[in-house]
C-alpha cells in the first residue's frame, strides 16, 4: 500500500472512532474509555508515521509552500498530542465537559485531515511520485506493525 493510501485508511479509522465517541452518552462510561484508548493509539501511531516518514520526504522535495504546510501540520499534531488529548484523558467521561472536549477534538482532527487530503497529499503525490510513495508505504507498514507490538506489550506490562 502506498503511503497516502495507508494514511487515508488511518483517517477513516480515526473519523469512525471520533463519530462513535461523540455519539456516545454520558452513561456509556466503559465504551467512552475504550474508544478513547483506541483513538489515542491510532493517533499516536499515525502521527509518528507522518512525522518520521512522509513529512520529512515531503519537505525535502518541496519548496517554501511545502515548508509552511509541513510546519503547520506538525503544529496541529503538537496541539492534539500535547494539549487536547491529555486534557480529554483527565476529564471524567461521565460529564458534559467530556462531550464538549470530544466535539473540539473531532473538529480539530477533521480540519487537519481535510487539509492533508486536499492540499498536502495531492502535492506529495506529484512531488514524490508513485515509486517513492510505494517505498514510503512499505516503511510505514513495517513501522506501524512494530509500534502496535510495542504498544500492546506496554499495555500488558502496565
SULSUL-V204743 format. One record per backbone hydrogen bond with DSSP energy under -1.0 kcal/mol. NH is the residue of the N-H (numbers start at 1). CO is the residue of the C=O. If there is no record, write none. Layout:
BEGIN
NH&CO / NH&CO
END
This chain:
BEGIN
3&133 / 6&2 / 7&3 / 8&4 / 9&5 / 10&6 / 11&7 / 12&8 / 13&9 / 14&10 / 15&11 / 16&12 / 17&13 / 18&14 / 19&15 / 20&16 / 21&17 / 22&18 / 23&19 / 28&25 / 29&27 / 32&28 / 33&29 / 34&30 / 35&31 / 36&32 / 37&33 / 38&34 / 39&35 / 40&36 / 41&37 / 42&38 / 43&39 / 44&40 / 45&41 / 46&42 / 47&43 / 48&44 / 49&45 / 50&46 / 51&47 / 52&48 / 53&49 / 54&49 / 55&50 / 57&53 / 58&54 / 59&55 / 60&56 / 61&57 / 62&58 / 67&63 / 68&64 / 69&65 / 70&66 / 71&67 / 72&68 / 73&69 / 74&70 / 75&71 / 76&72 / 77&73 / 78&74 / 79&75 / 80&76 / 81&77 / 82&78 / 83&79 / 84&79 / 85&80 / 87&83 / 88&84 / 89&85 / 90&86 / 91&88 / 95&92 / 99&95 / 100&96 / 101&97 / 102&98 / 103&99 / 104&100 / 105&101 / 106&102 / 107&103 / 108&104 / 109&105 / 110&106 / 111&107 / 112&108 / 113&109 / 114&110 / 115&111 / 116&112 / 117&113 / 118&114 / 119&115 / 120&115 / 121&116 / 123&119 / 124&120 / 125&121 / 126&122 / 127&123 / 128&124 / 129&125 / 133&129 / 134&130 / 135&131 / 136&132 / 137&133 / 138&134 / 139&135 / 140&136 / 141&137 / 142&138 / 143&139 / 144&140 / 145&141 / 146&142 / 147&143 / 148&144 / 149&145 / 150&146 / 151&147 / 152&148 / 153&149 / 154&150 / 155&151 / 156&152 / 157&153 / 158&154
END
